[in-house]
Amino acid sequence: MTEDRPQHRDPVDAIIDQWAAVRPDLDTRAMEVFGRIYRLSRAMGDRMEKAYQPYGISRGEFDVLATLRRSGEPYTLAPRRLAATLMLTTGGMTGRLDKLEKAGLLRRSPDPHDRRGLQVTLTDKGMDIIDQAVGAGLAVQTEALTSLDDQQADQLADLLRELLAGTREAEH
């Protein structure tokens, strides 16, 4: 570790040290970054699951409701569009829609513009649940950012945006 790097050691540091001992020829910088991203994602995923639990929804169900809410009035999308936005198979989407419809948080109806299609609409109850759940989730995320100042949080967001853009370019 260099002098200008934080002295807070974490489990990823231990992994990097182990690799350095057995394979000093490896450049483990990518492992340092993605190991921490992966661990952070897992930890925050667990926290978000707990934040949504009081509202009777999972993270996946939150994503469906949030996508409908963000779409604006009339809070309606085709199931295929929802699935594409959430990177789900149509089968995976159907299971989520079934559960949310049974709970009265959304409704499915025929698409008036396509006889073969359906549309999914957020109900008033679904609107209430998602508005509360998004606030609870943001509170958890905001609390997790308290170890960074505003400038650091902005810098991290910018760096992650660049990294994500780079991974998308590599896919094409």
C-alpha positions in Angstrom: 0.0 0.0 0.0 1.3 3.4 -0.9 1.4 6.4 1.5 -1.4 8.3 -0.3 -3.9 5.4 -0.2 -6.3 4.9 2.7 -5.1 2.7 5.5 -8.4 1.0 6.1 -7.8 -2.6 5.4 -10.6 -4.8 4.2 -11.0 -8.4 3.1 -10.1 -7.5 -0.5 -6.7 -6.3 0.8 -6.1 -9.7 2.3 -7.0 -11.4 -1.0 -4.6 -9.1 -2.9 -1.9 -9.8 -0.3 -2.4 -13.6 -0.8 -2.1 -13.3 -4.6 1.0 -11.1 -4.3 2.6 -13.8 -2.1 1.9 -16.7 -4.5 1.8 -14.8 -7.9 3.8 -11.6 -7.6 3.7 -11.3 -11.4 -0.1 -10.6 -11.4 -1.5 -7.1 -11.7 -4.4 -7.3 -9.3 -5.8 -3.7 -9.7 -8.9 -4.9 -11.4 -9.5 -7.5 -8.6 -9.2 -4.6 -6.1 -11.9 -2.6 -7.9 -14.3 -5.3 -8.9 -13.9 -7.3 -5.7 -15.0 -4.2 -3.7 -17.8 -3.5 -6.2 -19.1 -7.0 -5.8 -18.9 -7.0 -2.0 -20.6 -3.6 -1.9 -23.3 -4.7 -4.2 -24.0 -7.8 -2.1 -24.0 -5.8 1.2 -26.3 -3.1 -0.2 -28.5 -5.6 -1.8 -29.1 -7.2 1.5 -29.8 -3.8 3.1 -32.2 -2.9 0.3 -34.1 -6.2 0.7 -34.6 -5.3 4.4 -35.7 -1.8 3.6 -38.4 -3.1 1.2 -39.6 -5.9 3.5 -42.0 -3.8 5.6 -43.8 -2.9 2.3 -44.3 -6.6 1.4 -42.1 -6.4 -1.7 -38.7 -7.8 -2.7 -36.0 -5.9 -4.6 -37.2 -7.4 -7.9 -40.7 -6.4 -7.2 -39.6 -3.0 -6.2 -37.8 -2.7 -9.6 -41.1 -3.4 -11.4 -43.1 -0.9 -9.4 -40.4 1.7 -9.6 -40.2 1.3 -13.4 -43.9 1.9 -13.7 -43.8 4.8 -11.4 -40.8 6.5 -13.2 -42.7 6.0 -16.6 -45.0 8.9 -15.6 -48.8 9.0 -16.0 -50.6 6.8 -16.7 -48.0 4.6 -15.1 -48.5 1.9 -17.8 -46.1 -0.2 -19.8 -46.2 -3.3 -21.9 -44.9 -6.4 -20.1 -42.2 -6.8 -22.8 -41.0 -3.3 -22.3 -40.8 -3.8 -18.5 -38.9 -7.1 -19.1 -36.4 -5.3 -21.4 -35.9 -2.4 -19.0 -35.2 -4.8 -16.1 -33.2 -7.2 -18.2 -35.5 -10.1 -17.4 -36.9 -13.0 -19.4 -40.6 -12.8 -20.1 -41.0 -15.8 -17.8 -39.2 -14.1 -15.0 -41.4 -11.0 -15.5 -44.6 -13.0 -15.5 -43.8 -14.4 -12.1 -43.2 -10.9 -10.6 -46.3 -9.5 -12.3 -48.5 -12.4 -11.0 -47.4 -11.7 -7.4 -47.8 -7.9 -7.7 -51.2 -8.3 -9.3 -52.3 -10.7 -6.6 -51.2 -8.1 -4.0 -53.3 -5.4 -5.8 -50.2 -3.3 -6.6 -50.7 -3.4 -10.4 -53.2 -4.6 -12.9 -52.9 -6.2 -16.3 -55.4 -5.3 -19.0 -55.7 -5.7 -22.8 -53.6 -3.2 -24.8 -56.1 -1.0 -26.6 -53.6 -0.5 -29.5 -52.7 -4.2 -29.9 -55.3 -6.9 -29.7 -52.7 -9.5 -28.8 -50.9 -7.4 -26.3 -51.3 -6.5 -22.6 -50.4 -3.5 -20.6 -49.4 -3.3 -16.9 -50.6 -0.3 -14.8 -49.7 0.7 -11.3 -52.7 0.8 -9.0 -53.3 3.5 -6.3 -52.1 1.0 -3.7 -49.0 0.2 -5.8 -48.4 3.9 -6.1 -48.6 4.3 -2.3 -46.3 1.4 -1.7 -43.6 2.4 -4.2 -43.6 6.0 -3.0 -42.9 4.8 0.6 -40.5 2.1 -0.5 -38.4 4.4 -2.6 -38.0 6.8 0.3 -37.0 3.9 2.6 -34.4 2.6 0.1 -32.9 6.0 -0.5 -32.5 6.5 3.2 -30.5 3.3 3.4 -28.4 4.3 0.4 -27.8 7.8 1.8 -26.8 6.4 5.2 -24.2 4.2 3.5 -22.7 7.2 1.7 -22.0 9.0 5.0 -18.4 7.8 5.0 -17.8 10.0 1.9 -18.1 13.8 1.6 -20.2 15.3 -1.2 -17.2 15.7 -3.5 -16.0 12.1 -3.0 -19.6 10.8 -3.6 -19.8 12.9 -6.8 -16.3 11.7 -7.9 -17.2 8.0 -7.2 -20.5 8.4 -9.2 -18.5 9.8 -12.1 -15.9 7.1 -12.0 -18.5 4.4 -11.8 -20.4 5.9 -14.8 -17.1 5.8 -16.8 -16.4 2.3 -15.8 -19.9 1.2 -16.7 -19.7 2.9 -20.0 -16.5 1.1 -20.7 -18.0 -2.3 -20.0 -20.9 -1.6 -22.3 -18.6 -0.6 -25.1 -16.6 -3.8 -24.6 -19.9 -5.8 -25.0 -20.5 -4.5 -28.5 
